[in-house]
Amino acid sequence: MDKESEDWLEALRAEASVRDEALARLHSLLLRVARAEAGRRRGNLPPQTVAELGDLCMQAANDALEAVTRKLDSFQGLSRFTTWASKFVVLEISSRLRSHAWRDRRIDLSAATWEQLASSYLTADRALEQQEQKNLLREAMAQNLTDRQRMILTAVVMEEVPIDVLAERLGSSRGRLYKVLHDARSKLRRALVQDQQTEGLL
């Protein structure tokens, strides 16, 4: 482990004023990294998100600081401490920017929308240009997927909703939604392969 990283760990594990000063320096560093990452993405952000970048960066730095101090013992010295710590705030600000950009956007999870999902697969795969195959896919989705699986698959594939945003809207977690997506795709693969007409589609 490099000397600078050792100094950071020692200061963050110290008592009273030494630790407080180290936390303040680390928070300042994390805030600079958050602002740099937000600035890099600024051109692709909606106006309402740009207007609140200052607050979003501060929130990201606050949460990243808490995460770093909570996980100090997991730092193995494979990179510089500041590089390791910066990864936390990059993840935090990235998540906040995605969530904020979708804050006022409506997610259409109606049955009519998931019907269009079949068409999106059709345009993506020339093997499904024939009407018979199109109907086969729609039937597979209707018969093999639960309402929740269709809804989540529609949101992620059709609406391109970020997985963390969808998890927040549904009161779930990223891991659970990834599991639903995995199961839905597996069901469709099995159903389509069984018909021997669309093998390898998904």
ZAGUKE-673116 format. One record per residue (C-alpha): residue number from 1; x, y negated, z negated. Coordinates in nm, 3 decimals, decimal comma. Layout:
<sites>
SITE  NUM  X  Y  Z $
...
</sites>
This chain:
<sites>
SITE  1  0,000  0,000  0,000 $
SITE  2  0,134  -0,344  0,091 $
SITE  3  0,222  -0,594  -0,182 $
SITE  4  -0,057  -0,836  -0,096 $
SITE  5  -0,318  -0,563  -0,127 $
SITE  6  -0,175  -0,454  -0,459 $
SITE  7  -0,195  -0,813  -0,583 $
SITE  8  -0,559  -0,837  -0,478 $
SITE  9  -0,650  -0,518  -0,663 $
SITE  10  -0,462  -0,620  -0,973 $
SITE  11  -0,629  -0,962  -0,983 $
SITE  12  -0,978  -0,824  -0,919 $
SITE  13  -0,934  -0,574  -1,201 $
SITE  14  -0,794  -0,829  -1,442 $
SITE  15  -0,979  -1,003  -1,722 $
SITE  16  -1,155  -1,338  -1,747 $
SITE  17  -1,007  -1,632  -1,558 $
SITE  18  -0,767  -1,427  -1,342 $
SITE  19  -1,051  -1,211  -1,210 $
SITE  20  -1,281  -1,511  -1,165 $
SITE  21  -1,018  -1,692  -0,958 $
SITE  22  -0,963  -1,382  -0,743 $
SITE  23  -1,338  -1,343  -0,690 $
SITE  24  -1,363  -1,705  -0,581 $
SITE  25  -1,076  -1,662  -0,332 $
SITE  26  -1,227  -1,342  -0,198 $
SITE  27  -1,569  -1,501  -0,160 $
SITE  28  -1,413  -1,790  0,031 $
SITE  29  -1,239  -1,543  0,262 $
SITE  30  -1,557  -1,345  0,321 $
SITE  31  -1,751  -1,662  0,394 $
SITE  32  -1,495  -1,766  0,656 $
SITE  33  -1,517  -1,425  0,821 $
SITE  34  -1,898  -1,438  0,820 $
SITE  35  -1,895  -1,783  0,980 $
SITE  36  -1,647  -1,669  1,244 $
SITE  37  -1,858  -1,365  1,332 $
SITE  38  -2,176  -1,573  1,341 $
SITE  39  -2,003  -1,829  1,560 $
SITE  40  -1,893  -1,558  1,800 $
SITE  41  -2,255  -1,446  1,839 $
SITE  42  -2,407  -1,793  1,834 $
SITE  43  -2,474  -1,810  2,208 $
SITE  44  -2,698  -1,502  2,196 $
SITE  45  -2,902  -1,610  1,893 $
SITE  46  -3,249  -1,770  1,901 $
SITE  47  -3,271  -2,136  1,786 $
SITE  48  -3,439  -2,054  1,455 $
SITE  49  -3,153  -1,822  1,363 $
SITE  50  -2,886  -2,075  1,464 $
SITE  51  -3,056  -2,334  1,243 $
SITE  52  -3,012  -2,109  0,939 $
SITE  53  -2,664  -1,973  1,005 $
SITE  54  -2,520  -2,147  0,700 $
SITE  55  -2,759  -1,977  0,461 $
SITE  56  -2,726  -1,641  0,637 $
SITE  57  -2,347  -1,653  0,615 $
SITE  58  -2,362  -1,741  0,245 $
SITE  59  -2,600  -1,453  0,176 $
SITE  60  -2,376  -1,216  0,369 $
SITE  61  -2,067  -1,329  0,178 $
SITE  62  -2,247  -1,291  -0,156 $
SITE  63  -2,364  -0,937  -0,082 $
SITE  64  -2,031  -0,837  0,070 $
SITE  65  -1,847  -0,960  -0,239 $
SITE  66  -2,069  -0,747  -0,458 $
SITE  67  -2,015  -0,444  -0,234 $
SITE  68  -1,637  -0,488  -0,229 $
SITE  69  -1,607  -0,518  -0,607 $
SITE  70  -1,834  -0,219  -0,653 $
SITE  71  -1,621  -0,005  -0,421 $
SITE  72  -1,272  -0,115  -0,522 $
SITE  73  -1,181  0,237  -0,625 $
SITE  74  -1,252  0,365  -0,274 $
SITE  75  -0,985  0,141  -0,119 $
SITE  76  -0,701  0,372  -0,012 $
SITE  77  -0,458  0,121  0,131 $
SITE  78  -0,485  0,251  0,488 $
SITE  79  -0,522  -0,110  0,600 $
SITE  80  -0,467  -0,447  0,437 $
SITE  81  -0,712  -0,519  0,158 $
SITE  82  -0,842  -0,830  0,332 $
SITE  83  -0,907  -0,631  0,651 $
SITE  84  -1,093  -0,366  0,453 $
SITE  85  -1,298  -0,626  0,265 $
SITE  86  -1,379  -0,816  0,583 $
SITE  87  -1,554  -0,512  0,728 $
SITE  88  -1,817  -0,541  0,456 $
SITE  89  -1,909  -0,897  0,546 $
SITE  90  -1,908  -0,827  0,920 $
SITE  91  -2,165  -0,555  0,861 $
SITE  92  -2,368  -0,782  0,634 $
SITE  93  -2,381  -1,079  0,871 $
SITE  94  -2,450  -0,855  1,170 $
SITE  95  -2,747  -0,700  0,993 $
SITE  96  -2,878  -1,039  0,885 $
SITE  97  -2,851  -1,187  1,231 $
SITE  98  -3,042  -0,897  1,385 $
SITE  99  -3,310  -0,906  1,118 $
SITE  100  -3,350  -1,283  1,134 $
SITE  101  -3,373  -1,284  1,513 $
SITE  102  -3,662  -1,037  1,488 $
SITE  103  -3,827  -1,206  1,190 $
SITE  104  -4,108  -1,373  1,383 $
SITE  105  -4,126  -1,128  1,671 $
SITE  106  -4,420  -0,896  1,691 $
SITE  107  -4,346  -0,525  1,725 $
SITE  108  -4,612  -0,363  1,941 $
SITE  109  -4,661  -0,008  1,815 $
SITE  110  -4,999  0,053  1,975 $
SITE  111  -5,094  0,372  2,152 $
SITE  112  -5,105  0,180  2,480 $
SITE  113  -4,740  0,090  2,444 $
SITE  114  -4,619  0,441  2,379 $
SITE  115  -4,802  0,554  2,690 $
SITE  116  -4,562  0,330  2,882 $
SITE  117  -4,270  0,517  2,732 $
SITE  118  -4,328  0,801  2,974 $
SITE  119  -4,294  0,558  3,262 $
SITE  120  -3,968  0,424  3,123 $
SITE  121  -3,826  0,773  3,124 $
SITE  122  -3,957  0,824  3,473 $
SITE  123  -3,776  0,522  3,611 $
SITE  124  -3,459  0,632  3,435 $
SITE  125  -3,458  0,977  3,586 $
SITE  126  -3,525  1,044  3,954 $
SITE  127  -3,630  1,401  3,876 $
SITE  128  -3,952  1,264  3,730 $
SITE  129  -4,066  1,073  4,037 $
SITE  130  -4,330  1,329  4,118 $
SITE  131  -4,666  1,277  3,953 $
SITE  132  -4,679  1,633  3,824 $
SITE  133  -4,360  1,584  3,627 $
SITE  134  -4,481  1,250  3,498 $
SITE  135  -4,794  1,412  3,364 $
SITE  136  -4,586  1,689  3,211 $
SITE  137  -4,381  1,443  3,008 $
SITE  138  -4,688  1,255  2,887 $
SITE  139  -4,847  1,582  2,784 $
SITE  140  -4,532  1,689  2,601 $
SITE  141  -4,526  1,364  2,405 $
SITE  142  -4,894  1,384  2,319 $
SITE  143  -4,883  1,747  2,213 $
SITE  144  -4,547  1,772  2,042 $
SITE  145  -4,484  1,440  1,869 $
SITE  146  -4,655  1,312  1,558 $
SITE  147  -4,804  0,964  1,554 $
SITE  148  -4,505  0,842  1,353 $
SITE  149  -4,255  0,996  1,593 $
SITE  150  -4,428  0,835  1,892 $
SITE  151  -4,445  0,501  1,713 $
SITE  152  -4,076  0,497  1,616 $
SITE  153  -3,958  0,629  1,952 $
SITE  154  -4,164  0,359  2,122 $
SITE  155  -4,028  0,080  1,903 $
SITE  156  -3,665  0,180  1,946 $
SITE  157  -3,671  0,279  2,315 $
SITE  158  -3,943  0,055  2,462 $
SITE  159  -3,933  -0,249  2,235 $
SITE  160  -3,557  -0,223  2,166 $
SITE  161  -3,616  -0,300  1,800 $
SITE  162  -3,292  -0,274  1,596 $
SITE  163  -3,311  0,029  1,369 $
SITE  164  -3,247  -0,172  1,052 $
SITE  165  -3,524  -0,418  1,142 $
SITE  166  -3,769  -0,136  1,204 $
SITE  167  -3,670  0,030  0,877 $
SITE  168  -3,743  -0,293  0,690 $
SITE  169  -4,081  -0,339  0,860 $
SITE  170  -4,182  0,020  0,782 $
SITE  171  -4,045  0,021  0,429 $
SITE  172  -3,809  0,304  0,517 $
SITE  173  -3,435  0,353  0,562 $
SITE  174  -3,208  0,375  0,864 $
SITE  175  -3,125  0,735  0,781 $
SITE  176  -3,488  0,841  0,773 $
SITE  177  -3,565  0,671  1,102 $
SITE  178  -3,263  0,829  1,270 $
SITE  179  -3,393  1,165  1,148 $
SITE  180  -3,737  1,095  1,297 $
SITE  181  -3,579  0,996  1,630 $
SITE  182  -3,361  1,305  1,633 $
SITE  183  -3,656  1,532  1,561 $
SITE  184  -3,874  1,363  1,825 $
SITE  185  -3,609  1,400  2,096 $
SITE  186  -3,546  1,761  1,997 $
SITE  187  -3,916  1,841  2,024 $
SITE  188  -3,938  1,685  2,368 $
SITE  189  -3,629  1,870  2,487 $
SITE  190  -3,768  2,203  2,374 $
SITE  191  -4,110  2,137  2,525 $
SITE  192  -3,968  2,025  2,859 $
SITE  193  -3,712  2,302  2,883 $
SITE  194  -3,984  2,556  2,821 $
SITE  195  -4,161  2,436  3,132 $
SITE  196  -3,837  2,491  3,329 $
SITE  197  -3,906  2,186  3,543 $
SITE  198  -3,739  1,905  3,350 $
SITE  199  -3,447  2,078  3,185 $
SITE  200  -3,175  1,829  3,096 $
SITE  201  -3,406  1,531  3,122 $
SITE  202  -3,340  1,386  2,776 $
</sites>
